[in-house]
Amino acid sequence: MFFTFLIGQFFLTMLCHMKFGLFYFFAGMVAIMTIFIYFLFPETRGVPIEEMGRVWKQHWFWKNYIPDDAVIGGNDEN
């Protein structure tokens, strides 16, 4: 909600200074967020909640942050 407040406060000022460039700014932010989601969030469709620890532990980035005891049901073999 804080960032929504900030956007609401600065949108008109940014629009006056950046003109149509403001919409390029927001398009760039959407592109950055899309890339972040695509590369850093693993696919979890159809995975039961009991297996989520294993999904995160097998991910190339997040495996460094998930402790070994978070994986339930045996050891992790990659």
N, CA, C and O atoms as a Maestro MAE file, in Angstrom:
{
 s_m_m2io_version
 :::
 2.0.0
}

f_m_ct {
 s_m_title
 :::
 protein
 m_atom[312] {
  # First column is atom index #
  i_m_mmod_type
  r_m_x_coord
  r_m_y_coord
  r_m_z_coord
  i_m_residue_number
  s_m_chain_name
  s_m_pdb_residue_name
  s_m_pdb_atom_name
  i_m_atomic_number
  :::
  1 25 0.826 -1.187 0.000 1 A "MET " " N  " 7
  2 3 0.000 0.000 0.000 1 A "MET " " CA " 6
  3 2 0.876 1.259 0.000 1 A "MET " " C  " 6
  4 15 0.483 2.293 -0.541 1 A "MET " " O  " 8
  5 25 2.050 1.166 0.603 2 A "PHE " " N  " 7
  6 3 2.946 2.310 0.640 2 A "PHE " " CA " 6
  7 2 3.376 2.719 -0.770 2 A "PHE " " C  " 6
  8 15 3.380 3.903 -1.105 2 A "PHE " " O  " 8
  9 25 3.741 1.722 -1.598 3 A "PHE " " N  " 7
  10 3 4.178 2.035 -2.947 3 A "PHE " " CA " 6
  11 2 3.017 2.529 -3.820 3 A "PHE " " C  " 6
  12 15 3.218 3.347 -4.717 3 A "PHE " " O  " 8
  13 25 1.832 2.042 -3.562 4 A "THR " " N  " 7
  14 3 0.654 2.554 -4.262 4 A "THR " " CA " 6
  15 2 0.435 4.029 -3.912 4 A "THR " " C  " 6
  16 15 0.103 4.844 -4.773 4 A "THR " " O  " 8
  17 25 0.625 4.348 -2.649 5 A "PHE " " N  " 7
  18 3 0.531 5.738 -2.211 5 A "PHE " " CA " 6
  19 2 1.570 6.599 -2.921 5 A "PHE " " C  " 6
  20 15 1.258 7.690 -3.399 5 A "PHE " " O  " 8
  21 25 2.815 6.104 -2.990 6 A "LEU " " N  " 7
  22 3 3.870 6.868 -3.663 6 A "LEU " " CA " 6
  23 2 3.565 7.088 -5.143 6 A "LEU " " C  " 6
  24 15 3.761 8.188 -5.660 6 A "LEU " " O  " 8
  25 25 3.093 6.057 -5.817 7 A "ILE " " N  " 7
  26 3 2.745 6.208 -7.230 7 A "ILE " " CA " 6
  27 2 1.620 7.224 -7.384 7 A "ILE " " C  " 6
  28 15 1.651 8.057 -8.289 7 A "ILE " " O  " 8
  29 25 0.632 7.156 -6.505 8 A "GLY " " N  " 7
  30 3 -0.468 8.120 -6.560 8 A "GLY " " CA " 6
  31 2 -0.004 9.545 -6.335 8 A "GLY " " C  " 6
  32 15 -0.540 10.471 -6.943 8 A "GLY " " O  " 8
  33 25 0.989 9.738 -5.466 9 A "GLN " " N  " 7
  34 3 1.481 11.072 -5.173 9 A "GLN " " CA " 6
  35 2 2.352 11.639 -6.288 9 A "GLN " " C  " 6
  36 15 2.314 12.840 -6.555 9 A "GLN " " O  " 8
  37 25 3.135 10.781 -6.942 10 A "PHE " " N  " 7
  38 3 4.118 11.266 -7.911 10 A "PHE " " CA " 6
  39 2 3.724 11.065 -9.363 10 A "PHE " " C  " 6
  40 15 4.448 11.507 -10.255 10 A "PHE " " O  " 8
  41 25 2.603 10.415 -9.629 11 A "PHE " " N  " 7
  42 3 2.230 10.124 -11.008 11 A "PHE " " CA " 6
  43 2 2.064 11.395 -11.837 11 A "PHE " " C  " 6
  44 15 2.626 11.494 -12.927 11 A "PHE " " O  " 8
  45 25 1.310 12.355 -11.343 12 A "LEU " " N  " 7
  46 3 1.057 13.575 -12.124 12 A "LEU " " CA " 6
  47 2 2.335 14.388 -12.318 12 A "LEU " " C  " 6
  48 15 2.553 14.961 -13.386 12 A "LEU " " O  " 8
  49 25 3.177 14.440 -11.291 13 A "THR " " N  " 7
  50 3 4.442 15.152 -11.422 13 A "THR " " CA " 6
  51 2 5.326 14.488 -12.460 13 A "THR " " C  " 6
  52 15 5.926 15.160 -13.299 13 A "THR " " O  " 8
  53 25 5.404 13.160 -12.401 14 A "MET " " N  " 7
  54 3 6.204 12.418 -13.375 14 A "MET " " CA " 6
  55 2 5.613 12.577 -14.779 14 A "MET " " C  " 6
  56 15 6.356 12.694 -15.753 14 A "MET " " O  " 8
  57 25 4.294 12.581 -14.884 15 A "LEU " " N  " 7
  58 3 3.642 12.740 -16.179 15 A "LEU " " CA " 6
  59 2 3.963 14.110 -16.788 15 A "LEU " " C  " 6
  60 15 4.192 14.211 -17.993 15 A "LEU " " O  " 8
  61 25 3.981 15.149 -15.977 16 A "CYS " " N  " 7
  62 3 4.291 16.485 -16.475 16 A "CYS " " CA " 6
  63 2 5.739 16.591 -16.948 16 A "CYS " " C  " 6
  64 15 6.025 17.288 -17.921 16 A "CYS " " O  " 8
  65 25 6.651 15.903 -16.265 17 A "HIS " " N  " 7
  66 3 8.060 15.988 -16.626 17 A "HIS " " CA " 6
  67 2 8.467 14.989 -17.703 17 A "HIS " " C  " 6
  68 15 9.277 15.312 -18.573 17 A "HIS " " O  " 8
  69 25 7.922 13.797 -17.652 18 A "MET " " N  " 7
  70 3 8.356 12.741 -18.568 18 A "MET " " CA " 6
  71 2 7.436 12.604 -19.779 18 A "MET " " C  " 6
  72 15 7.806 11.977 -20.772 18 A "MET " " O  " 8
  73 25 6.256 13.180 -19.703 19 A "LYS " " N  " 7
  74 3 5.247 13.067 -20.773 19 A "LYS " " CA " 6
  75 2 4.962 11.594 -21.088 19 A "LYS " " C  " 6
  76 15 4.673 10.822 -20.174 19 A "LYS " " O  " 8
  77 25 5.036 11.191 -22.350 20 A "PHE " " N  " 7
  78 3 4.731 9.798 -22.707 20 A "PHE " " CA " 6
  79 2 5.813 8.846 -22.215 20 A "PHE " " C  " 6
  80 15 5.585 7.637 -22.173 20 A "PHE " " O  " 8
  81 25 6.987 9.356 -21.842 21 A "GLY " " N  " 7
  82 3 8.066 8.519 -21.316 21 A "GLY " " CA " 6
  83 2 7.683 7.823 -20.025 21 A "GLY " " C  " 6
  84 15 8.269 6.801 -19.671 21 A "GLY " " O  " 8
  85 25 6.708 8.366 -19.322 22 A "LEU " " N  " 7
  86 3 6.238 7.731 -18.091 22 A "LEU " " CA " 6
  87 2 5.670 6.350 -18.375 22 A "LEU " " C  " 6
  88 15 5.860 5.425 -17.586 22 A "LEU " " O  " 8
  89 25 4.986 6.208 -19.479 23 A "PHE " " N  " 7
  90 3 4.397 4.916 -19.812 23 A "PHE " " CA " 6
  91 2 5.479 3.926 -20.238 23 A "PHE " " C  " 6
  92 15 5.345 2.722 -20.017 23 A "PHE " " O  " 8
  93 25 6.565 4.442 -20.856 24 A "TYR " " N  " 7
  94 3 7.726 3.587 -21.128 24 A "TYR " " CA " 6
  95 2 8.375 3.134 -19.819 24 A "TYR " " C  " 6
  96 15 8.840 2.000 -19.708 24 A "TYR " " O  " 8
  97 25 8.402 4.031 -18.831 25 A "PHE " " N  " 7
  98 3 8.934 3.702 -17.512 25 A "PHE " " CA " 6
  99 2 8.154 2.544 -16.895 25 A "PHE " " C  " 6
  100 15 8.748 1.580 -16.412 25 A "PHE " " O  " 8
  101 25 6.826 2.640 -16.910 26 A "PHE " " N  " 7
  102 3 6.010 1.574 -16.343 26 A "PHE " " CA " 6
  103 2 6.099 0.292 -17.172 26 A "PHE " " C  " 6
  104 15 6.056 -0.803 -16.612 26 A "PHE " " O  " 8
  105 25 6.221 0.411 -18.480 27 A "ALA " " N  " 7
  106 3 6.405 -0.772 -19.332 27 A "ALA " " CA " 6
  107 2 7.722 -1.458 -19.004 27 A "ALA " " C  " 6
  108 15 7.797 -2.686 -18.978 27 A "ALA " " O  " 8
  109 25 8.755 -0.673 -18.754 28 A "GLY " " N  " 7
  110 3 10.043 -1.239 -18.354 28 A "GLY " " CA " 6
  111 2 9.954 -1.957 -17.018 28 A "GLY " " C  " 6
  112 15 10.550 -3.019 -16.838 28 A "GLY " " O  " 8
  113 25 9.214 -1.384 -16.085 29 A "MET " " N  " 7
  114 3 9.042 -2.037 -14.785 29 A "MET " " CA " 6
  115 2 8.301 -3.367 -14.933 29 A "MET " " C  " 6
  116 15 8.649 -4.344 -14.270 29 A "MET " " O  " 8
  117 25 7.295 -3.411 -15.786 30 A "VAL " " N  " 7
  118 3 6.559 -4.650 -16.032 30 A "VAL " " CA " 6
  119 2 7.483 -5.687 -16.668 30 A "VAL " " C  " 6
  120 15 7.420 -6.867 -16.324 30 A "VAL " " O  " 8
  121 25 8.337 -5.255 -17.589 31 A "ALA " " N  " 7
  122 3 9.282 -6.182 -18.221 31 A "ALA " " CA " 6
  123 2 10.267 -6.743 -17.203 31 A "ALA " " C  " 6
  124 15 10.565 -7.938 -17.221 31 A "ALA " " O  " 8
  125 25 10.770 -5.895 -16.322 32 A "ILE " " N  " 7
  126 3 11.698 -6.352 -15.280 32 A "ILE " " CA " 6
  127 2 11.008 -7.351 -14.358 32 A "ILE " " C  " 6
  128 15 11.596 -8.376 -14.014 32 A "ILE " " O  " 8
  129 25 9.783 -7.072 -13.957 33 A "MET " " N  " 7
  130 3 9.050 -7.984 -13.077 33 A "MET " " CA " 6
  131 2 8.760 -9.308 -13.768 33 A "MET " " C  " 6
  132 15 8.807 -10.361 -13.131 33 A "MET " " O  " 8
  133 25 8.460 -9.269 -15.065 34 A "THR " " N  " 7
  134 3 8.195 -10.493 -15.817 34 A "THR " " CA " 6
  135 2 9.438 -11.364 -15.885 34 A "THR " " C  " 6
  136 15 9.360 -12.578 -15.699 34 A "THR " " O  " 8
  137 25 10.583 -10.749 -16.150 35 A "ILE " " N  " 7
  138 3 11.846 -11.500 -16.191 35 A "ILE " " CA " 6
  139 2 12.152 -12.094 -14.829 35 A "ILE " " C  " 6
  140 15 12.589 -13.241 -14.741 35 A "ILE " " O  " 8
  141 25 11.930 -11.334 -13.766 36 A "PHE " " N  " 7
  142 3 12.155 -11.823 -12.404 36 A "PHE " " CA " 6
  143 2 11.302 -13.061 -12.121 36 A "PHE " " C  " 6
  144 15 11.806 -14.062 -11.612 36 A "PHE " " O  " 8
  145 25 10.033 -12.992 -12.445 37 A "ILE " " N  " 7
  146 3 9.129 -14.113 -12.205 37 A "ILE " " CA " 6
  147 2 9.528 -15.315 -13.047 37 A "ILE " " C  " 6
  148 15 9.537 -16.438 -12.544 37 A "ILE " " O  " 8
  149 25 9.855 -15.107 -14.307 38 A "TYR " " N  " 7
  150 3 10.181 -16.205 -15.211 38 A "TYR " " CA " 6
  151 2 11.415 -16.978 -14.738 38 A "TYR " " C  " 6
  152 15 11.427 -18.208 -14.777 38 A "TYR " " O  " 8
  153 25 12.445 -16.265 -14.296 39 A "PHE " " N  " 7
  154 3 13.690 -16.926 -13.936 39 A "PHE " " CA " 6
  155 2 13.797 -17.335 -12.477 39 A "PHE " " C  " 6
  156 15 14.498 -18.299 -12.170 39 A "PHE " " O  " 8
  157 25 13.127 -16.640 -11.569 40 A "LEU " " N  " 7
  158 3 13.351 -16.895 -10.151 40 A "LEU " " CA " 6
  159 2 12.213 -17.611 -9.427 40 A "LEU " " C  " 6
  160 15 12.366 -17.964 -8.258 40 A "LEU " " O  " 8
  161 25 11.092 -17.831 -10.079 41 A "PHE " " N  " 7
  162 3 10.017 -18.579 -9.443 41 A "PHE " " CA " 6
  163 2 9.802 -19.889 -10.170 41 A "PHE " " C  " 6
  164 15 9.489 -19.892 -11.361 41 A "PHE " " O  " 8
  165 25 9.967 -21.008 -9.469 42 A "PRO " " N  " 7
  166 3 9.777 -22.305 -10.129 42 A "PRO " " CA " 6
  167 2 8.303 -22.598 -10.385 42 A "PRO " " C  " 6
  168 15 7.418 -22.043 -9.733 42 A "PRO " " O  " 8
  169 25 8.065 -23.475 -11.342 43 A "GLU " " N  " 7
  170 3 6.691 -23.898 -11.649 43 A "GLU " " CA " 6
  171 2 6.191 -24.785 -10.510 43 A "GLU " " C  " 6
  172 15 6.860 -25.746 -10.131 43 A "GLU " " O  " 8
  173 25 5.037 -24.469 -9.974 44 A "THR " " N  " 7
  174 3 4.491 -25.226 -8.848 44 A "THR " " CA " 6
  175 2 3.105 -25.787 -9.147 44 A "THR " " C  " 6
  176 15 2.436 -26.278 -8.238 44 A "THR " " O  " 8
  177 25 2.665 -25.724 -10.392 45 A "ARG " " N  " 7
  178 3 1.335 -26.228 -10.748 45 A "ARG " " CA " 6
  179 2 1.316 -27.751 -10.565 45 A "ARG " " C  " 6
  180 15 2.181 -28.454 -11.088 45 A "ARG " " O  " 8
  181 25 0.349 -28.241 -9.840 46 A "GLY " " N  " 7
  182 3 0.180 -29.671 -9.637 46 A "GLY " " CA " 6
  183 2 1.095 -30.261 -8.583 46 A "GLY " " C  " 6
  184 15 1.100 -31.477 -8.391 46 A "GLY " " O  " 8
  185 25 1.873 -29.433 -7.893 47 A "VAL " " N  " 7
  186 3 2.782 -29.929 -6.861 47 A "VAL " " CA " 6
  187 2 2.064 -29.828 -5.516 47 A "VAL " " C  " 6
  188 15 1.608 -28.748 -5.142 47 A "VAL " " O  " 8
  189 25 1.957 -30.942 -4.785 48 A "PRO " " N  " 7
  190 3 1.303 -30.865 -3.468 48 A "PRO " " CA " 6
  191 2 2.122 -30.026 -2.493 48 A "PRO " " C  " 6
  192 15 3.336 -29.891 -2.644 48 A "PRO " " O  " 8
  193 25 1.463 -29.479 -1.515 49 A "ILE " " N  " 7
  194 3 2.115 -28.590 -0.555 49 A "ILE " " CA " 6
  195 2 3.239 -29.306 0.188 49 A "ILE " " C  " 6
  196 15 4.205 -28.666 0.605 49 A "ILE " " O  " 8
  197 25 3.131 -30.606 0.357 50 A "GLU " " N  " 7
  198 3 4.166 -31.365 1.055 50 A "GLU " " CA " 6
  199 2 5.468 -31.406 0.264 50 A "GLU " " C  " 6
  200 15 6.532 -31.618 0.846 50 A "GLU " " O  " 8
  201 25 5.407 -31.211 -1.036 51 A "GLU " " N  " 7
  202 3 6.585 -31.282 -1.900 51 A "GLU " " CA " 6
  203 2 7.211 -29.907 -2.174 51 A "GLU " " C  " 6
  204 15 8.229 -29.824 -2.861 51 A "GLU " " O  " 8
  205 25 6.622 -28.843 -1.655 52 A "MET " " N  " 7
  206 3 7.102 -27.504 -1.981 52 A "MET " " CA " 6
  207 2 8.537 -27.269 -1.504 52 A "MET " " C  " 6
  208 15 9.308 -26.601 -2.193 52 A "MET " " O  " 8
  209 25 8.902 -27.794 -0.359 53 A "GLY " " N  " 7
  210 3 10.281 -27.654 0.120 53 A "GLY " " CA " 6
  211 2 11.270 -28.249 -0.862 53 A "GLY " " C  " 6
  212 15 12.333 -27.678 -1.106 53 A "GLY " " O  " 8
  213 25 10.926 -29.379 -1.417 54 A "ARG " " N  " 7
  214 3 11.797 -30.040 -2.389 54 A "ARG " " CA " 6
  215 2 11.884 -29.231 -3.687 54 A "ARG " " C  " 6
  216 15 12.956 -29.138 -4.285 54 A "ARG " " O  " 8
  217 25 10.769 -28.648 -4.122 55 A "VAL " " N  " 7
  218 3 10.771 -27.830 -5.342 55 A "VAL " " CA " 6
  219 2 11.710 -26.640 -5.165 55 A "VAL " " C  " 6
  220 15 12.510 -26.342 -6.052 55 A "VAL " " O  " 8
  221 25 11.617 -25.963 -4.031 56 A "TRP " " N  " 7
  222 3 12.473 -24.808 -3.789 56 A "TRP " " CA " 6
  223 2 13.928 -25.228 -3.611 56 A "TRP " " C  " 6
  224 15 14.835 -24.504 -4.021 56 A "TRP " " O  " 8
  225 25 14.156 -26.382 -3.010 57 A "LYS " " N  " 7
  226 3 15.523 -26.863 -2.791 57 A "LYS " " CA " 6
  227 2 16.187 -27.264 -4.104 57 A "LYS " " C  " 6
  228 15 17.412 -27.194 -4.198 57 A "LYS " " O  " 8
  229 25 15.444 -27.675 -5.107 58 A "GLN " " N  " 7
  230 3 16.008 -28.064 -6.390 58 A "GLN " " CA " 6
  231 2 16.207 -26.890 -7.339 58 A "GLN " " C  " 6
  232 15 16.863 -27.039 -8.370 58 A "GLN " " O  " 8
  233 25 15.657 -25.733 -7.014 59 A "HIS " " N  " 7
  234 3 15.770 -24.569 -7.890 59 A "HIS " " CA " 6
  235 2 17.214 -24.059 -7.889 59 A "HIS " " C  " 6
  236 15 17.870 -24.070 -6.847 59 A "HIS " " O  " 8
  237 25 17.712 -23.615 -9.043 60 A "TRP " " N  " 7
  238 3 19.113 -23.211 -9.190 60 A "TRP " " CA " 6
  239 2 19.498 -22.025 -8.315 60 A "TRP " " C  " 6
  240 15 20.657 -21.924 -7.912 60 A "TRP " " O  " 8
  241 25 18.579 -21.135 -8.010 61 A "PHE " " N  " 7
  242 3 18.892 -19.957 -7.202 61 A "PHE " " CA " 6
  243 2 18.522 -20.150 -5.736 61 A "PHE " " C  " 6
  244 15 19.330 -19.868 -4.851 61 A "PHE " " O  " 8
  245 25 17.324 -20.622 -5.476 62 A "TRP " " N  " 7
  246 3 16.805 -20.679 -4.113 62 A "TRP " " CA " 6
  247 2 17.389 -21.811 -3.292 62 A "TRP " " C  " 6
  248 15 17.256 -21.801 -2.068 62 A "TRP " " O  " 8
  249 25 18.044 -22.806 -3.931 63 A "LYS " " N  " 7
  250 3 18.601 -23.920 -3.158 63 A "LYS " " CA " 6
  251 2 19.666 -23.444 -2.177 63 A "LYS " " C  " 6
  252 15 19.939 -24.136 -1.196 63 A "LYS " " O  " 8
  253 25 20.272 -22.294 -2.409 64 A "ASN " " N  " 7
  254 3 21.276 -21.759 -1.491 64 A "ASN " " CA " 6
  255 2 20.657 -21.189 -0.223 64 A "ASN " " C  " 6
  256 15 21.354 -20.991 0.772 64 A "ASN " " O  " 8
  257 25 19.366 -20.925 -0.250 65 A "TYR " " N  " 7
  258 3 18.701 -20.283 0.877 65 A "TYR " " CA " 6
  259 2 17.766 -21.209 1.646 65 A "TYR " " C  " 6
  260 15 17.268 -20.834 2.708 65 A "TYR " " O  " 8
  261 25 17.520 -22.401 1.136 66 A "ILE " " N  " 7
  262 3 16.622 -23.348 1.795 66 A "ILE " " CA " 6
  263 2 17.464 -24.318 2.612 66 A "ILE " " C  " 6
  264 15 18.330 -24.995 2.057 66 A "ILE " " O  " 8
  265 25 17.229 -24.400 3.922 67 A "PRO " " N  " 7
  266 3 18.015 -25.339 4.725 67 A "PRO " " CA " 6
  267 2 17.649 -26.787 4.397 67 A "PRO " " C  " 6
  268 15 16.544 -27.070 3.933 67 A "PRO " " O  " 8
  269 25 18.584 -27.690 4.643 68 A "ASP " " N  " 7
  270 3 18.358 -29.103 4.334 68 A "ASP " " CA " 6
  271 2 17.204 -29.702 5.137 68 A "ASP " " C  " 6
  272 15 16.519 -30.600 4.647 68 A "ASP " " O  " 8
  273 25 16.979 -29.224 6.352 69 A "ASP " " N  " 7
  274 3 15.904 -29.789 7.168 69 A "ASP " " CA " 6
  275 2 14.521 -29.300 6.707 69 A "ASP " " C  " 6
  276 15 13.509 -29.765 7.231 69 A "ASP " " O  " 8
  277 25 14.457 -28.379 5.747 70 A "ALA " " N  " 7
  278 3 13.163 -27.919 5.231 70 A "ALA " " CA " 6
  279 2 12.567 -28.923 4.254 70 A "ALA " " C  " 6
  280 15 11.365 -28.885 3.991 70 A "ALA " " O  " 8
  281 25 13.382 -29.815 3.715 71 A "VAL " " N  " 7
  282 3 12.910 -30.811 2.767 71 A "VAL " " CA " 6
  283 2 12.415 -32.021 3.551 71 A "VAL " " C  " 6
  284 15 13.168 -32.640 4.303 71 A "VAL " " O  " 8
  285 25 11.145 -32.347 3.366 72 A "ILE " " N  " 7
  286 3 10.517 -33.451 4.083 72 A "ILE " " CA " 6
  287 2 10.498 -34.687 3.194 72 A "ILE " " C  " 6
  288 15 10.203 -34.597 2.003 72 A "ILE " " O  " 8
  289 25 10.810 -35.829 3.769 73 A "GLY " " N  " 7
  290 3 10.673 -37.075 3.018 73 A "GLY " " CA " 6
  291 2 11.920 -37.551 2.335 73 A "GLY " " C  " 6
  292 15 11.871 -37.946 1.170 73 A "GLY " " O  " 8
  293 25 13.027 -37.526 3.019 74 A "GLY " " N  " 7
  294 3 14.246 -38.087 2.435 74 A "GLY " " CA " 6
  295 2 15.227 -37.016 2.031 74 A "GLY " " C  " 6
  296 15 14.971 -35.819 2.158 74 A "GLY " " O  " 8
  297 25 16.358 -37.480 1.540 75 A "ASN " " N  " 7
  298 3 17.401 -36.553 1.141 75 A "ASN " " CA " 6
  299 2 17.207 -36.080 -0.293 75 A "ASN " " C  " 6
  300 15 16.471 -36.686 -1.072 75 A "ASN " " O  " 8
  301 25 17.870 -35.001 -0.617 76 A "ASP " " N  " 7
  302 3 17.728 -34.377 -1.932 76 A "ASP " " CA " 6
  303 2 18.878 -34.840 -2.815 76 A "ASP " " C  " 6
  304 15 20.041 -34.582 -2.506 76 A "ASP " " O  " 8
  305 25 18.564 -35.517 -3.904 77 A "GLU " " N  " 7
  306 3 19.611 -35.972 -4.809 77 A "GLU " " CA " 6
  307 2 19.429 -35.282 -6.148 77 A "GLU " " C  " 6
  308 15 18.457 -35.536 -6.859 77 A "GLU " " O  " 8
  309 25 20.373 -34.403 -6.492 78 A "ASN " " N  " 7
  310 3 20.324 -33.688 -7.772 78 A "ASN " " CA " 6
  311 2 21.195 -34.364 -8.765 78 A "ASN " " C  " 6
  312 15 21.292 -33.917 -9.908 78 A "ASN " " O  " 8
  :::
 }
 m_bond[311] {
  # First column is bond index #
  i_m_from
  i_m_to
  i_m_order
  :::
  1 1 2 1
  2 2 3 1
  3 3 4 2
  4 3 5 1
  5 5 6 1
  6 6 7 1
  7 7 8 2
  8 7 9 1
  9 9 10 1
  10 10 11 1
  11 11 12 2
  12 11 13 1
  13 13 14 1
  14 14 15 1
  15 15 16 2
  16 15 17 1
  17 17 18 1
  18 18 19 1
  19 19 20 2
  20 19 21 1
  21 21 22 1
  22 22 23 1
  23 23 24 2
  24 23 25 1
  25 25 26 1
  26 26 27 1
  27 27 28 2
  28 27 29 1
  29 29 30 1
  30 30 31 1
  31 31 32 2
  32 31 33 1
  33 33 34 1
  34 34 35 1
  35 35 36 2
  36 35 37 1
  37 37 38 1
  38 38 39 1
  39 39 40 2
  40 39 41 1
  41 41 42 1
  42 42 43 1
  43 43 44 2
  44 43 45 1
  45 45 46 1
  46 46 47 1
  47 47 48 2
  48 47 49 1
  49 49 50 1
  50 50 51 1
  51 51 52 2
  52 51 53 1
  53 53 54 1
  54 54 55 1
  55 55 56 2
  56 55 57 1
  57 57 58 1
  58 58 59 1
  59 59 60 2
  60 59 61 1
  61 61 62 1
  62 62 63 1
  63 63 64 2
  64 63 65 1
  65 65 66 1
  66 66 67 1
  67 67 68 2
  68 67 69 1
  69 69 70 1
  70 70 71 1
  71 71 72 2
  72 71 73 1
  73 73 74 1
  74 74 75 1
  75 75 76 2
  76 75 77 1
  77 77 78 1
  78 78 79 1
  79 79 80 2
  80 79 81 1
  81 81 82 1
  82 82 83 1
  83 83 84 2
  84 83 85 1
  85 85 86 1
  86 86 87 1
  87 87 88 2
  88 87 89 1
  89 89 90 1
  90 90 91 1
  91 91 92 2
  92 91 93 1
  93 93 94 1
  94 94 95 1
  95 95 96 2
  96 95 97 1
  97 97 98 1
  98 98 99 1
  99 99 100 2
  100 99 101 1
  101 101 102 1
  102 102 103 1
  103 103 104 2
  104 103 105 1
  105 105 106 1
  106 106 107 1
  107 107 108 2
  108 107 109 1
  109 109 110 1
  110 110 111 1
  111 111 112 2
  112 111 113 1
  113 113 114 1
  114 114 115 1
  115 115 116 2
  116 115 117 1
  117 117 118 1
  118 118 119 1
  119 119 120 2
  120 119 121 1
  121 121 122 1
  122 122 123 1
  123 123 124 2
  124 123 125 1
  125 125 126 1
  126 126 127 1
  127 127 128 2
  128 127 129 1
  129 129 130 1
  130 130 131 1
  131 131 132 2
  132 131 133 1
  133 133 134 1
  134 134 135 1
  135 135 136 2
  136 135 137 1
  137 137 138 1
  138 138 139 1
  139 139 140 2
  140 139 141 1
  141 141 142 1
  142 142 143 1
  143 143 144 2
  144 143 145 1
  145 145 146 1
  146 146 147 1
  147 147 148 2
  148 147 149 1
  149 149 150 1
  150 150 151 1
  151 151 152 2
  152 151 153 1
  153 153 154 1
  154 154 155 1
  155 155 156 2
  156 155 157 1
  157 157 158 1
  158 158 159 1
  159 159 160 2
  160 159 161 1
  161 161 162 1
  162 162 163 1
  163 163 164 2
  164 163 165 1
  165 165 166 1
  166 166 167 1
  167 167 168 2
  168 167 169 1
  169 169 170 1
  170 170 171 1
  171 171 172 2
  172 171 173 1
  173 173 174 1
  174 174 175 1
  175 175 176 2
  176 175 177 1
  177 177 178 1
  178 178 179 1
  179 179 180 2
  180 179 181 1
  181 181 182 1
  182 182 183 1
  183 183 184 2
  184 183 185 1
  185 185 186 1
  186 186 187 1
  187 187 188 2
  188 187 189 1
  189 189 190 1
  190 190 191 1
  191 191 192 2
  192 191 193 1
  193 193 194 1
  194 194 195 1
  195 195 196 2
  196 195 197 1
  197 197 198 1
  198 198 199 1
  199 199 200 2
  200 199 201 1
  201 201 202 1
  202 202 203 1
  203 203 204 2
  204 203 205 1
  205 205 206 1
  206 206 207 1
  207 207 208 2
  208 207 209 1
  209 209 210 1
  210 210 211 1
  211 211 212 2
  212 211 213 1
  213 213 214 1
  214 214 215 1
  215 215 216 2
  216 215 217 1
  217 217 218 1
  218 218 219 1
  219 219 220 2
  220 219 221 1
  221 221 222 1
  222 222 223 1
  223 223 224 2
  224 223 225 1
  225 225 226 1
  226 226 227 1
  227 227 228 2
  228 227 229 1
  229 229 230 1
  230 230 231 1
  231 231 232 2
  232 231 233 1
  233 233 234 1
  234 234 235 1
  235 235 236 2
  236 235 237 1
  237 237 238 1
  238 238 239 1
  239 239 240 2
  240 239 241 1
  241 241 242 1
  242 242 243 1
  243 243 244 2
  244 243 245 1
  245 245 246 1
  246 246 247 1
  247 247 248 2
  248 247 249 1
  249 249 250 1
  250 250 251 1
  251 251 252 2
  252 251 253 1
  253 253 254 1
  254 254 255 1
  255 255 256 2
  256 255 257 1
  257 257 258 1
  258 258 259 1
  259 259 260 2
  260 259 261 1
  261 261 262 1
  262 262 263 1
  263 263 264 2
  264 263 265 1
  265 265 266 1
  266 266 267 1
  267 267 268 2
  268 267 269 1
  269 269 270 1
  270 270 271 1
  271 271 272 2
  272 271 273 1
  273 273 274 1
  274 274 275 1
  275 275 276 2
  276 275 277 1
  277 277 278 1
  278 278 279 1
  279 279 280 2
  280 279 281 1
  281 281 282 1
  282 282 283 1
  283 283 284 2
  284 283 285 1
  285 285 286 1
  286 286 287 1
  287 287 288 2
  288 287 289 1
  289 289 290 1
  290 290 291 1
  291 291 292 2
  292 291 293 1
  293 293 294 1
  294 294 295 1
  295 295 296 2
  296 295 297 1
  297 297 298 1
  298 298 299 1
  299 299 300 2
  300 299 301 1
  301 301 302 1
  302 302 303 1
  303 303 304 2
  304 303 305 1
  305 305 306 1
  306 306 307 1
  307 307 308 2
  308 307 309 1
  309 309 310 1
  310 310 311 1
  311 311 312 2
  :::
 }
}
